[in-house]
Amino acid sequence: MLAVRAEGVSETMRANQYNSVCYRTEQRDEPVRLKNLRTGARAVSLGCTYEGETVQVRLENGELDSWQRWECMESNN
Protein backbone atom coordinates (compact mmCIF):
# COMPACT_ATOMS: atom_id res chain seq x y z
CA MET A 1 0.00 0.00 0.00
CA LEU A 2 2.77 2.47 0.82
CA ALA A 3 4.53 1.86 -2.51
CA VAL A 4 1.36 2.64 -4.44
CA ARG A 5 0.68 5.75 -2.40
CA ALA A 6 4.27 7.00 -2.81
CA GLU A 7 4.15 6.33 -6.55
CA GLY A 8 0.90 8.28 -6.91
CA VAL A 9 2.28 11.23 -4.98
CA SER A 10 5.37 11.47 -7.17
CA GLU A 11 3.27 11.50 -10.35
CA THR A 12 0.76 14.16 -9.29
CA MET A 13 1.54 17.81 -8.75
CA ARG A 14 2.64 18.55 -5.20
CA ALA A 15 1.80 21.84 -3.53
CA ASN A 16 5.23 23.36 -4.21
CA GLN A 17 5.02 22.36 -7.90
CA TYR A 18 1.53 23.86 -8.09
CA ASN A 19 2.83 27.11 -6.58
CA SER A 20 5.68 27.14 -9.11
CA VAL A 21 3.30 26.61 -12.06
CA CYS A 22 1.02 29.36 -10.78
CA TYR A 23 3.89 31.77 -10.18
CA ARG A 24 5.36 31.22 -13.65
CA THR A 25 1.94 31.50 -15.28
CA GLU A 26 0.63 34.54 -13.42
CA GLN A 27 3.73 36.53 -12.48
CA ARG A 28 6.04 35.79 -15.40
CA ASP A 29 3.40 35.34 -18.14
CA GLU A 30 5.01 31.98 -18.92
CA PRO A 31 2.48 29.30 -19.93
CA VAL A 32 3.40 25.89 -18.50
CA ARG A 33 2.70 22.68 -20.42
CA LEU A 34 0.61 20.25 -18.36
CA LYS A 35 -0.80 16.75 -18.74
CA ASN A 36 -4.02 15.54 -17.14
CA LEU A 37 -3.28 12.16 -15.53
CA ARG A 38 -6.93 11.12 -15.55
CA THR A 39 -7.74 11.84 -19.21
CA GLY A 40 -4.31 12.05 -20.86
CA ALA A 41 -5.18 15.49 -22.28
CA ARG A 42 -2.41 18.04 -22.73
CA ALA A 43 -2.75 21.78 -22.22
CA VAL A 44 -1.01 25.01 -21.28
CA SER A 45 -1.70 26.90 -18.08
CA LEU A 46 -3.61 30.20 -18.15
CA GLY A 47 -4.15 30.89 -14.43
CA CYS A 48 -4.78 29.40 -11.01
CA THR A 49 -7.45 29.43 -8.34
CA TYR A 50 -5.62 28.93 -5.05
CA GLU A 51 -8.73 28.36 -2.92
CA GLY A 52 -9.74 25.31 -4.96
CA GLU A 53 -6.20 24.32 -5.98
CA THR A 54 -7.11 24.35 -9.66
CA VAL A 55 -5.30 25.37 -12.81
CA GLN A 56 -7.17 26.95 -15.70
CA VAL A 57 -5.84 25.56 -18.98
CA ARG A 58 -6.20 25.83 -22.74
CA LEU A 59 -6.38 22.36 -24.29
CA GLU A 60 -4.58 21.47 -27.52
CA ASN A 61 -7.89 21.81 -29.41
CA GLY A 62 -8.33 25.38 -28.10
CA GLU A 63 -11.03 24.61 -25.51
CA LEU A 64 -10.74 25.98 -21.98
CA ASP A 65 -10.87 23.75 -18.92
CA SER A 66 -10.03 23.72 -15.22
CA TRP A 67 -8.01 20.91 -13.63
CA GLN A 68 -7.51 19.99 -9.99
CA ARG A 69 -3.89 20.14 -8.79
CA TRP A 70 -3.85 16.43 -7.96
CA GLU A 71 -5.03 15.33 -11.42
CA CYS A 72 -2.25 16.94 -13.48
CA MET A 73 1.51 17.18 -13.80
CA GLU A 74 4.00 19.31 -15.66
CA SER A 75 4.75 17.91 -19.10
CA ASN A 76 7.91 18.20 -21.17
CA ASN A 77 6.07 17.53 -24.46
Secondary structure, DSSP 4 states (H G I P E B T S, - for coil): -HHHHHHHHHHSPPHHHHHHHHHHHHTS----EEEETTT--EEEEEEEETTTTEEEEEETTS-EEEEEGGGEEE---
